Amino acid sequence: MSLQLLSVISFLLLFAVAPVFSSHQVQEDESDWNLRHLQDTTTYGLIRSTDYTSFANSTTIATNACFKVEDSDGVDASVEGNAIVLGDCDESNAGFRLDSNRLIQFEGEPGLCVQTGRGRTPDDGNVLRLFPCDTSRSSQKFIYGPSLGIRPLLNPSLCVVWQGAVPDIDEDPILLNPCINVGDRLHWNLEVA
């Protein structure tokens, strides 16, 4: 068999066996997000985990969990480079919004946006952090769908989740993991007051 033919067969087998992320499915959910949440781009809200309640019990601190900006200096959470962590929704320090440029803006400091890692392209394990909003940075662009969760536009095979199998409020960073491995940690909802 020729080397070219083997390469073609290997390529086809890779895509036949590997999980495929449907761009059509992303488009449907993405347009649903646009219709439901981007009509008023001035409205901020909590990004709440719809999966966390299945973990909450009498031993947990919070009954719900949301994006929260880590308060690393003990004074101000709206500092460039601060990580997004899983926080108690009742104690969340500010809201977020997904704007028409696909940036997730932070209400506490409107010039700061959520970014995957520290300027890198989206990769497994990147922690979400606040950095100055920049529409040219692919690491700041996200897509969302109710059944698909929040994903980096550049690599939609990764999902935004909390670290670990069991959530730890105010400790677990929000980061990227391969969607195929995240189970019931990928569902988020924007709640506008």
Secondary structure by P-SEA (a helix, b strand, c coil): ccaaaaaaaaaaaaaaccbbbbaaaaaaaaaaaaacccccccbbbbbccccccccccccccccccccccccccccccccccccccccccccccbbbbbcccccccccccccccccccccccccccbbbbbcccccccccccccccccccccccccccbbbbcccccccccccccccccccccccccbbbbbcc
